[in-house]
Amino acid sequence: MRHNRYTDCMKFKGMTMVALLAVFLACKNEKKQTVEAPMHTIALFDSQSNDDVACYRIPAIITTTNGTLIAAIDERVPSCNDLRDNRDINIVIRRSADHGLSWSPITSIVDYPYGESASDPSLILDSETGEIFLFYNYMDLETAPDQYLFKVVRSKDHGKSWSKPEDITTQISPENSQMDFQFITSGRGIQTQSGTLLHTLVNLEKGLFVFGSNDHGQSWYHIPTPISPGDESKIVELSNGRWMINSRVNKSGLRFVHTSNDQGNSWESRADSTLIDPACNASILRYDKAPHGKNLLLFSNPSSKDKRENLTLKFSEDEGTSWKPGRTITTEMSAYSTMSVLNNGNIGLLYEAEDYQKNVFTSIPMDWLMESK
């Protein structure tokens, strides 16, 4: 289509040189605007190709210390319903050793008997030890319906094998919250410059909370300061050591930003009018690969106030104070997204698409994103 439009534009005869030049420039600009992004894309989890699975939902992705990519997701067997309404959800993964060009088969790493479900995977890499932590929310719908528990499994070999589940509910939950609607946010947590592991937990009655570990995941602690407003959230460390949380807030049409100068003991909150949002889980990530510098933040979400569509990747050069328009990855239906920086410098983006029937991985060249300036 681009070739035909370009050719048609040149079929003008009997025009002055000035007029022809104007037509040529217009056609050249049109051609440039329609150039496709130089991205490698693959449907990584596709329920349409598996009759035994209702849908795959809630993606997470991380890059290990040797460059291996691990993509984790809910395998929702009987229906697409969430944890407290679904008696068979497993956590499955795929791995890639070549920057996402090819992937291992789907492997189940958390699979309970029918009636018990695991949901909402999230990942943290400890870059000092190489260990990967995969968190999930657990519920026994037969004996303790509506009671959320929090568990973690670990891998020391880049996702080839995983430990037995460990229950960390009492370590990271707010007090008197056993029957509250609460969950660890899916996607990923972080490791700070000092080596602390940090993640977020949402309690819809008490607020948003941060939990972490100062001993490489041997034990976990809960910071009791509630943050509001907030739902599914992501935390990053700014270059000056401050903590920043970017949060979904239902019915607001915007993202909210919370910052702390004192390691989570107190927070300042504001709505970010430049980040519109249809109440959806999003992703924020620091990019520290040369030559683009350590002060670059990336943000992905459906850039729409009321529909889960128009997935956009933005970037900030001033620690999230402002955001460049970035690039639209797809204008179609798109929901939860998660990112990881690949060892080749590209951005790995995994997102829900096609009415939650597919989860698409795409590798985005950083130079192409930066050209959007």
N, C-alpha and C positions, 0 to 999 in steps of 0.2 A: 504493500500500500504506500509506503514512503517513497519507493522508487517511482510508482505511477504518478503520485502527486508532483514529485519533482520534475518528472519528464513533461507532464502536462503544462507545468508553469513555463516551460521553455518553448512551447509551441505558439508563441506570439510573433506575428510577422507585421511589418509595416509600422513599427514603433520606433520612436527616437531612441538614441543610445541612453539618455537619462532615464527614460521610462523602462527600457529593458533592464538597466542596472537596478532600478528599484524593485522590479519583479524578481530579479535574481536574488537580491538580498533577502526579500521576504520569503522566498522559497528556501533559501539556505537556512534562515532562522527557523522555519517550520520543520525542516528536516532535523536540525539540531535538537529541537524540543522533543522529538519523538524517538530519539535514540534510547534503546533499552539499557538498563543497568547491567554492568558486567558482573553478574552474580551467578554463583553455582547454587542451584536449588534442588531439594529432594524432599518428597513426602516421607518423613522418617517413621511416623506412626500413622497407619491408615486402617481404620476399622472397616472400611468398605472391602478390604482384601482379607478380612478375618471374620467369618460368620459366627465365631464363638465369642466375640467381644462386641458389646454394644457401642462403646466408644473409648478412645484414649483422651484423657484430659489432664490439665495442670502440669505443664512441662517444666523441667529444670535442666540446666546444662552447666558444665564446668570443664576447665582445661587443667589437667594434672601437671605435675612437675616435669614429666618427660614429653609433654605435648599431646598426650592422649585426650580425646574428647569423650566425656561421659554425658549422655542424655538420659534423663529419668522421667517417668511419667506414670500416672494412674492408668491401670488396665481395668476398666469398669465393665464387668462381665454381664450381669443381668440387665442393667439399665445405665443411663448416663447420670443418674441421681447422685447427689453428694453423699458424704460419709454417713450421716445419721439416717439416711434413707436407702442404703445400699448394702446388702449383706455379702457382697463379694467384690472387693476392690483389691487388686494386687499392685505392687510397685515393680515395674519392669525397666530395663535399661537397654541401650545400644551403645557401642563404643566405636571410635574411629581413631586410627593411627596415622591418617594422612590428611589432616586438617578438614575433615568432613567430606572428602571425596567418596569414600566407601565406608560402610558400616557393618558391624557384626550383626548376626541375627538377634532378634528380641530375646532377652534373657530375664527370667523372673528372679528377683532377689529377696522379695518379701511376699509370702503367699501363705495366708492363714486358712484354716478350715472354714467352710461355708458358715456364715453367721458372724465372722470376725473380719473386719476390713481395715486396710491401711491406705492412707490418702495424703495428697498434697506434699509430694517430695520437695526437699530443698537441700542444697549442697553447700559445704564450706571446705575449702582446701587450706590445710596448714602447710604453708610453703617451707617452713623450717624443718618439718619432719616428713613431708610428702604424704601424710595421711589425709584421706578424704572422709568427711562425715556426711552421711545422708540421714536427714531428719524426716519424720513423717508423723501424722496424727493417726491415732488408733482408736477403734471402738469395738466393743463386743456387743453386738446388737441383740444377742440372745440373753445374756445375763446382766448387762449394765448399759442398756440403751440410753443415749443422750449424755453419757459420761465420756469426756474426751481425755485420752491419755497421750503422752508424748514420748516417742521412742527414737533411737538413733542406731544406725549400723555403720560400721567403719570398714575402710579398705586401705591396705598398705601396699597394694600391688597394682595401682592405677585402675582399679575397678574389676580386676579379674576375679577376685574372691572377696567375700564380705563376712563380717563377724555376725554373731548372733545378736538379735535385738536387745537393747538395753533401755529400760524404762527410766526416764529422767523427769517425770512429771512433777515430783515433789521438789526437785531442785530449781525448776524454772517457772512454776506457776505462781500467780498471786495468792495471797492467803484467802482461805475460805472460798475456793473457786471450783470445788470438785464437780459441781453440777452446772457450772456456767457454760455458755456457748463460747468456746475459745479454741484457738488453733495457732500453730506455728505457720507463719506466712510461707507460702510455696515460692520456689525460685532459688534464692541463694542468700547466704550471709557473707561476712567478710572477715579478713584478718587485718588488724591495724598495723601501723608501722612498728609498734612495740611488741607485736606478737599476740595480742589479745584476739580471741575469736568472738565475734558479735553476731547476733541475729535478733529478729523481732517476733513477738507473740501478740496476738490480738485477743482481747477479752471484750466481747461486745457489751458487757455490763459495766466493767471497771475501767476500760481504756486500752490503749496500746502500750506495750512494755518491751524493754530490751533485756535480753539475757546473754550470757557469755561465759568464757572460760579463760583463766590466766595460766593454766597448766597443761596446755595442748590437749584439752578435751578429757583429761582424767576426771575432772569434776566440773560442774556447771553452777552458775549463780544467777540470781534474778535481781534486777534493779527495781526497787519498789515504786519508783516515781511513775505515775500514770501520765500518758501523753494523749491529748485530745485536741481536735477531732482526728480520728484515724481508724482505718480498716487495714486491709492488706497493704503491707509497706515494705520498703527496702531501705537499708542503712548503708551509708558510705562515710569514709573518713576524708575530710578535706585536707589540703596540703598543710594547713596550719595546725592540724591535730584536732580540730573541732569535729563533732559528729553531726551528720545531717541525715534525716529520714525523709523520704518522699513517699506520700501516703495517698491511697484511695480514700475518698470521702463520699459516701453515697448521697445522691440528690443535690450535689453541689455544682456539678458540671466542670469542676476544676480539681487539680492536684493540690494537696497541702504540703508545706515544707516545715519541718521542725528541726531546730539546731540547738546544740548543747556545747557550752564552753567548759563544762565540769564533769565530763565523762558520764553524762546521763542523769545527774542529780537534779538538774533543772533544764527546762526547755523553753525556747521562744518559737512561736508558731505563726504562720501566715499562709494565706491562699496565694498560689502562683497563677496570676491571670494569663500568663503566656502558655500554660500547660493545660489545655482543655482535656476533659476526660469523661467518658460515659459510665463511670463507676466500674472500673476494671483493674485487675492486677496488672502492674506495669513492671519495667525493669530500669534500674539506674546502675551505672558501672563506671569505675575509673579506668581510663585508658592511659597506660604509662609506657607504651612502646615508642622508641625513637622512630622518626624524628619529630613526632607531634607533641612531645612534652608530657610532664606529669600533672599538669593542671587542667587536663581535658576530662570532662565528664560526658558520658553518653546516656541518652534516655530514649526508651521505646514505649509506645502505647498506641491504642486506637485514638487518633487525634480527631475526636468528635465529642460533642456534648451529650448526645443522646443515643448513639448507635455504636455498636462494636464493629467498626469498619475503619478503613483509611489508616492502616498501621504506618507509623512514621518514626523515623530514627533521627533524633536531634542531637546536637552537641553544644557544650558550654565551654568557653575559654576563660571564664571568670568564676569558677567554683559554684556554678548553679545560680548566680545572681541574674543572669540572662541566658537565653537559649537561641542558637542559630536555627533557622527553619529546617535545615537538614534535608532529608530525602524521604519521599513516600515510597514505602516498600511494596505495598499493595493497596488499592482502593477498595478491594472487596472485603467481605466479612473477615474480621480478624479480632481475636480476643486476647487471652493471656499471652504474654511474651516474656522471654528470658534471654540473656546475652552472656557471652564469654569472649574474651580476647584470645584469638588463636596464636600459635607460636609463629605463624608466618605474617603476623601483623593484621590480618583480616579480623572482622567482627563476626562471630558466629551468633546468629539470631534464630531462635526456635519459637514458633508461635502457632496458636490454634487457628484453624481455617475451615472453610466449607461447612458451616453449621456444626462445628466440633467433630466432623468426621475425619479430618486430617490434621496432623501436626507437621508443619513444614520447617525444614532447616534451610537456611540460606547463608552463604559466606559472602560478606560484603567488604570490598576493598576500602581501606581507610582513605586512600587518595581520592576515590570517587565521592565519598561523603564530604571530605574537606573542600572539594571543588564547588560544593553547593553554596559556599560563602559568596 
